[in-house]
Amino acid sequence: MTGYSGNIEKQTLKNNYFRQVLFTGKHAQLVVMSLKPGEEIGNEVHPNVDQFFRIEQGEAKFILNEKEKHVVRDGEAVIVPAGTFHNVINTGKGQLKLYTIYSPPNHPDGTVHKTRAEAERAEKKHK
């Protein structure tokens, strides 16, 4: 298929993996994520990548540049500009379900990380 077409809300809610790439294009990448209660992505920065997040289920705390904090819930979005340190923490009682768009792409096409630990191991190999 050229591009991506689908019900992103349903795909996001159905996903139970920490990270799953759904589409990778030349200038953008669509990824669904699921974080357990209390789980976080870890403080990270993408020097040349803007990132859009939309929460489909749960509650998250976004921490930008280690000081600016935003609590975000179902149906809300956050954009993290390139060069901004950021962390996303599941502050809800259940799974946090979100999708994110990287521009340009940030992960190898077809990436699936079932857990955060698996994602961290993979990222160490690619550095």
C-alpha positions in Angstrom: 0.0 0.0 0.0 1.2 3.5 -0.7 1.1 5.6 2.4 -1.1 4.7 5.4 -4.9 4.4 5.6 -6.8 3.0 8.6 -8.7 3.7 11.8 -5.8 5.0 13.9 -7.8 5.2 17.0 -8.8 1.5 16.8 -5.2 0.5 15.9 -3.8 2.5 18.8 -6.3 1.1 21.3 -5.7 -2.5 20.1 -1.9 -2.2 20.4 -0.3 -3.7 23.5 3.3 -3.4 22.4 5.6 -0.7 23.8 6.3 0.5 20.2 5.1 -0.6 16.8 5.9 1.2 13.6 2.8 1.3 11.3 4.2 3.4 8.5 7.5 4.9 7.4 7.7 7.5 4.6 10.5 9.7 3.4 9.6 12.5 5.8 7.3 11.0 8.4 6.8 7.9 10.5 3.6 6.7 12.3 4.1 4.7 15.5 1.6 3.3 18.1 2.7 2.9 21.7 1.3 1.3 24.9 2.8 2.1 28.3 1.9 0.3 31.5 0.9 2.2 34.6 4.0 4.1 35.9 6.0 3.2 32.8 7.8 6.0 30.9 9.7 6.3 27.6 12.7 7.8 29.4 14.2 11.2 28.9 15.3 11.5 25.3 16.1 14.1 22.6 15.9 13.9 18.8 18.2 16.7 17.5 16.6 16.7 14.0 13.2 15.2 14.5 9.9 16.9 15.4 7.4 14.6 17.2 3.6 14.8 17.5 1.8 12.7 20.2 -1.9 12.0 20.6 -3.3 10.3 23.6 -6.2 7.8 22.8 -6.5 6.3 26.3 -5.2 7.1 29.7 -3.3 10.0 31.2 0.3 11.0 30.7 2.7 13.6 32.1 5.0 15.1 29.5 8.2 16.7 30.8 10.0 19.0 28.4 13.5 20.1 29.0 13.3 18.6 32.5 11.2 21.5 33.8 8.0 22.2 31.7 5.2 19.7 32.6 1.9 19.0 30.9 -0.7 16.5 32.0 -2.5 15.1 28.9 -5.5 12.9 28.6 -7.7 11.1 26.0 -8.1 13.1 22.8 -5.3 15.6 23.6 -2.0 16.2 21.8 1.5 17.4 22.3 4.1 18.5 19.8 7.8 18.2 20.8 10.1 20.3 18.6 13.4 18.9 17.5 16.2 19.4 20.0 13.8 19.3 23.0 14.5 16.8 25.8 11.3 15.0 26.6 9.8 12.2 28.7 6.3 10.7 28.7 5.1 9.0 31.9 1.9 7.0 32.3 0.3 8.6 35.3 -3.0 6.8 35.0 -4.3 3.6 36.5 -4.5 1.7 33.3 -2.6 1.3 30.0 -1.6 4.5 28.2 -2.4 4.2 24.5 -1.0 6.8 22.1 0.3 7.3 18.6 3.1 9.5 17.6 4.4 10.9 14.3 8.1 11.5 13.8 9.2 13.9 11.2 11.5 12.7 9.7 11.4 9.0 10.6 13.2 7.9 13.8 13.1 4.1 13.8 13.8 1.4 11.2 10.7 0.6 9.1 8.7 -2.3 10.5 10.1 -1.9 14.1 8.2 -3.7 16.8 9.3 -3.6 20.4 7.1 -5.6 22.7 8.6 -4.0 25.9 10.6 -0.9 26.9 13.5 -3.2 27.8 13.5 -4.7 24.2 13.4 -1.1 22.8 16.4 -0.1 24.9 18.4 -3.1 23.8 17.6 -2.4 20.1 18.5 1.3 20.4 21.9 0.4 22.0 22.7 -1.8 19.0 21.9 1.0 16.5 24.1 3.6 18.2 
